[in-house]
C-alpha cells in the first residue's frame, strides 16, 4: 500500500511540474510579453515599478524621445521554453525532491539588454531585446 501511495505522489508531482512548465512556457520571456502588450500604453512609472530602475537613462535636454536600457540574465529555459531539455530537468528535479539524485547542474545564463524608447509623454513607444554581446548564446550552445 505504501509503494502505491508513493508512486501516486511521484506521478502527481511529475504532472504538476509538467503543467507548470507548459503554462509558464507560453509566450516566451515574460518581459517580452509584458512590453509587447504595453506599447502605447505603459508609462515609465509603471515599467519602473515592474522592472525596477533602469540601468541607463538618456533624456534629451530639449525634449524628444527618452531611452532606457535594462540588462537581465536569462537562461535557456527563459529564452526557449519549448526546449526538450525541460523533461530531463523536470525528472532531475523530481529525483532531487525524492532524495535519489545529486545536485542538478546549474543553467548557463546569458546577458540580454532591453532597450525601451519613450515618447515625450513618458509612454512606451518601442522596445527591443538583444544580447549584450551578440552571438554569445549561439557560440556557447554550439560547443
C-alpha positions in Angstrom: 0.0 0.0 0.0 2.8 2.4 0.8 4.5 1.8 -2.5 1.4 2.6 -4.5 0.9 5.8 -2.5 4.4 6.9 -3.1 4.1 6.1 -6.8 0.9 8.2 -6.9 2.6 11.1 -5.2 5.5 10.9 -7.7 3.1 10.8 -10.6 1.2 13.8 -9.3 4.4 15.7 -8.7 5.6 15.0 -12.2 2.2 16.1 -13.7 2.3 19.3 -11.6 5.8 20.1 -12.7 4.9 19.4 -16.3 1.8 21.5 -16.2 3.6 24.4 -14.5 6.3 24.2 -17.2 3.7 24.2 -20.1 1.8 27.1 -18.6 4.9 29.1 -17.9 6.3 28.4 -21.3 3.5 30.2 -23.2 4.7 33.4 -24.8 8.5 33.3 -24.2 10.2 35.6 -21.7 7.6 37.3 -19.5 9.3 40.7 -20.1 8.8 40.4 -23.8 5.1 39.7 -23.4 4.7 42.5 -20.8 6.4 45.1 -23.0 4.7 43.9 -26.3 1.3 44.4 -24.7 2.4 47.7 -23.2 3.5 49.6 -26.3 1.5 52.8 -26.5 0.0 52.1 -23.0 2.6 51.6 -20.3 4.2 54.6 -18.6 7.8 55.0 -17.3 6.5 54.8 -13.7 4.6 51.5 -14.4 7.6 50.0 -16.0 9.9 51.1 -13.2 7.5 49.6 -10.7 7.6 46.2 -12.6 11.2 46.0 -13.7 13.0 48.2 -11.2 15.1 51.2 -12.0 16.7 51.2 -15.5 20.5 50.6 -15.8 20.9 53.7 -18.0 18.6 56.6 -18.9 19.1 59.1 -21.8 16.7 62.0 -21.8 17.2 64.8 -24.3 17.6 68.2 -22.7 15.5 69.9 -25.4 12.6 67.4 -25.4 12.0 64.3 -27.6 12.1 60.6 -27.0 13.9 59.2 -24.0 15.8 55.9 -24.0 16.1 53.4 -21.1 18.2 50.3 -21.0 17.9 47.3 -18.7 20.2 44.2 -18.5 18.9 40.8 -17.4 20.5 37.4 -17.1 18.3 34.7 -18.7 18.8 31.0 -19.2 17.7 28.7 -22.0 14.5 27.9 -20.1 13.6 31.6 -20.2 14.5 32.1 -23.8 13.2 28.8 -25.3 10.5 27.4 -23.1 9.7 24.6 -25.5 13.2 23.2 -25.4 13.1 19.4 -25.0 15.7 19.6 -22.1 12.7 20.6 -19.9 11.7 16.9 -19.5 15.2 16.0 -18.4 15.4 18.9 -16.0 12.0 18.0 -14.6 13.0 14.4 -13.9 16.2 15.6 -12.2 14.1 17.9 -10.0 11.7 15.1 -9.1 14.7 12.9 -8.3 16.3 15.6 -6.1 13.0 16.1 -4.3 12.7 12.3 -3.7 16.4 12.3 -2.5 17.6 10.0 -5.3 19.8 12.3 -7.3 22.7 14.7 -6.7 22.6 18.3 -7.4 21.3 19.3 -10.8 23.8 21.2 -13.0 23.3 25.0 -12.8 21.9 26.5 -16.0 24.0 28.7 -18.2 22.9 32.3 -18.1 23.2 34.9 -20.9 23.1 38.7 -20.7 20.3 40.4 -22.6 19.7 44.1 -23.0 16.3 45.6 -23.3 16.2 49.0 -24.9 13.0 51.0 -24.3 12.0 54.2 -26.1 9.5 56.5 -24.5 7.7 59.4 -26.2 7.7 62.8 -24.6 4.5 62.0 -22.7 6.5 59.2 -21.0 4.6 56.3 -22.6 6.4 53.3 -24.1 6.8 53.9 -27.8 9.1 51.0 -28.8 11.3 48.3 -27.3 13.7 45.6 -28.3 15.7 42.8 -26.7 19.2 41.8 -27.8 22.2 40.0 -26.4 24.6 42.2 -24.5 27.4 40.6 -26.6 25.9 39.4 -29.9 26.5 35.8 -30.7 27.3 34.7 -27.1 24.4 32.2 -26.7 25.0 30.7 -30.2 28.7 30.3 -29.5 28.1 28.7 -26.2 25.4 26.3 -27.3 27.2 25.0 -30.4 30.2 23.8 -28.4 
